[in-house]
């Protein structure tokens, strides 16, 4: 394997370094999403039950226990500011949701850049390999042999394959993360509206 790596030429080093960074970011993101595991349906149901009985403090404690999850973080901010007018509360919850989405998107830009760069590095290796092969051909003239061309052709093929082998799994992981974030954003939007309605109902009951 290391022999193949060396035959790929100098372009293999940036491909290798970028792959290490890319897969490290994938592990970080998987860990982040693992830390955010929560049965959102049960969580929201418990929060709304507590709010319906006017027990906002218990609802707040429940949110803080699940503070790693974006939904719990947004609910915590909304319940803490429950005394604000509904239009102001709506803007605060929306901003809190946007902040949580930005946190979930952390490193995705870097990962997307690596996905784009890897095939380009592979293509660069293809060009440099072919250049090396043609230079060998030029020097050998009519005495050209397969062995003289093999080094450049190896470099061309190996770097192309390496770039794609790194980019494809990273691309799949990136799309998975994006889909998870879209699902979370939809959850935050829908449950955020429900939270405002639940808080307004709690206020109305308190005034009666």
C-alpha positions in Angstrom: 0.0 0.0 0.0 2.8 2.4 0.9 4.5 1.5 -2.3 1.4 2.6 -4.3 1.3 5.8 -2.3 4.9 6.6 -3.3 4.2 5.8 -6.9 1.4 8.4 -6.8 4.1 11.1 -6.6 4.2 14.3 -4.6 0.5 15.2 -5.1 -0.4 12.2 -2.9 0.8 14.1 0.2 -1.8 16.9 0.0 -4.4 14.3 -0.8 -3.4 12.4 2.3 -3.3 15.4 4.6 -6.7 16.7 3.3 -8.2 13.2 3.8 -7.0 13.1 7.4 -8.6 16.5 8.1 -11.8 15.5 6.3 -12.3 12.2 8.1 -11.4 13.9 11.5 -14.2 16.5 10.8 -16.6 13.6 10.0 -15.9 12.0 13.3 -16.3 15.3 15.2 -19.7 15.8 13.5 -20.9 12.3 14.2 -19.9 12.8 17.8 -21.8 16.1 17.9 -25.0 14.5 16.5 -24.7 11.6 18.9 -24.6 14.1 21.8 -27.8 15.6 20.5 -29.9 12.4 20.7 -33.4 13.2 22.1 -36.9 11.8 21.7 -38.2 15.2 20.6 -41.9 14.1 20.6 -41.7 12.9 24.3 -39.6 16.0 25.3 -42.1 18.5 23.7 -45.0 16.6 25.2 -43.6 16.8 28.7 -42.7 20.5 28.3 -46.2 21.4 27.1 -47.8 19.4 30.0 -45.8 21.4 32.5 -46.6 24.7 30.8 -50.3 23.8 30.7 -50.3 23.4 34.5 -48.3 26.6 34.9 -45.2 24.9 36.1 -42.7 26.9 34.0 -39.8 26.3 36.4 -40.0 22.5 36.1 -40.2 22.9 32.3 -37.1 25.1 32.4 -35.3 22.5 34.5 -36.2 19.8 32.0 -34.8 21.9 29.2 -31.5 22.5 31.0 -31.1 18.8 31.6 -31.1 18.3 27.8 -29.2 21.5 27.0 -27.0 19.7 24.4 -30.0 19.4 22.1 -30.9 22.4 20.0 -34.6 22.1 20.7 -34.0 22.1 24.4 -31.7 25.1 24.1 -34.3 27.1 22.2 -37.1 26.1 24.5 -35.0 27.1 27.5 -34.5 30.6 26.1 -38.2 30.9 25.2 -39.4 29.8 28.6 -36.9 32.1 30.4 -38.4 35.1 28.4 -42.0 34.0 28.6 -43.1 37.3 30.1 -42.2 39.2 26.9 -44.9 40.2 24.3 -45.6 37.4 21.9 -44.1 39.3 18.8 -40.9 40.0 20.7 -40.8 36.4 22.0 -41.2 35.0 18.5 -38.2 37.0 17.2 -36.1 35.8 20.2 -37.0 32.1 19.6 -36.4 32.5 15.9 -32.9 34.0 16.5 -32.1 31.3 19.1 -33.1 28.7 16.5 -30.9 30.3 13.8 -28.0 30.3 16.3 -28.5 26.5 17.0 -28.5 25.8 13.2 -25.3 27.8 12.8 -23.7 25.7 15.6 -24.8 22.5 13.9 -23.3 23.7 10.6 -19.9 24.2 12.2 -17.1 22.6 10.1 -19.4 21.7 7.2 -17.9 24.5 5.1 -14.4 23.1 5.6 -15.6 19.6 4.8 -17.3 20.8 1.6 -14.1 22.5 0.6 -12.1 19.3 1.1 -14.7 17.3 -0.9 -14.2 19.8 -3.8 -10.4 19.9 -3.5 -9.7 16.2 -3.4 -10.8 15.3 -7.0 -9.0 18.4 -8.2 -5.8 17.3 -6.5 -6.3 13.9 -8.2 -6.8 15.6 -11.5 -3.6 17.6 -10.9 -1.8 14.3 -10.2 -3.1 13.0 -13.5 -1.7 15.9 -15.4 1.7 15.8 -13.6 1.9 12.0 -14.2 1.2 12.4 -17.9 3.7 15.2 -18.2 6.3 12.9 -16.6 5.4 10.0 -18.9 5.7 12.2 -22.0 9.0 13.7 -20.8 10.3 10.1 -20.4 9.1 9.3 -23.9 10.8 12.4 -25.3 14.1 11.5 -23.6 14.0 7.9 -24.7 13.0 8.7 -28.3 12.7 5.5 -30.3 14.0 3.5 -27.4 10.9 4.0 -25.4 9.7 1.1 -23.2 6.7 0.4 -21.1 8.9 0.6 -18.0 9.9 4.2 -18.8 6.2 5.3 -19.2 5.0 3.3 -16.2 6.1 5.8 -13.5 4.1 8.7 -15.0 1.1 6.5 -15.8 1.1 5.1 -12.2 1.2 8.7 -10.9 -1.7 9.7 -13.1 -4.0 6.8 -12.2 -3.2 6.5 -8.5 -3.7 10.2 -7.7 -7.1 10.2 -9.6 -8.2 7.1 -7.7 -7.0 8.4 -4.4 -8.8 11.8 -4.8 -12.1 10.0 -5.7 -11.7 7.4 -2.9 -11.5 10.2 -0.4 -14.1 12.6 -1.9 -16.9 10.0 -2.3 -17.4 8.9 1.3 -16.8 12.4 2.6 -19.5 13.6 0.1 -22.0 11.0 1.4 -21.2 12.0 5.1 -21.7 15.7 4.2 -25.1 15.1 2.6 -26.1 13.0 5.7 -25.1 15.9 8.0 -27.0 18.4 5.8 -30.1 16.3 5.9 -29.9 16.0 9.7 -29.6 19.8 10.0 -32.6 20.4 7.7 -34.7 18.0 9.8 -33.6 19.8 13.0 -34.3 23.2 11.5 -37.8 22.0 10.6 -38.3 20.7 14.1 -37.1 24.0 15.6 -39.5 26.0 13.4 -42.6 23.9 14.1 -42.0 23.4 17.8 -41.0 27.0 18.3 -44.4 28.1 17.0 -46.1 25.6 19.3 -44.0 26.9 22.3 -45.2 30.4 21.7 -48.8 29.2 21.6 -48.4 27.2 24.8 -46.8 30.2 26.6 -49.6 32.5 25.5 -52.2 30.0 26.8 -50.3 29.7 30.1 -50.5 33.5 30.4 -54.2 33.6 29.7 -54.9 31.0 32.3 -52.8 32.9 34.8 -54.8 36.0 34.2 -58.1 34.3 34.8 
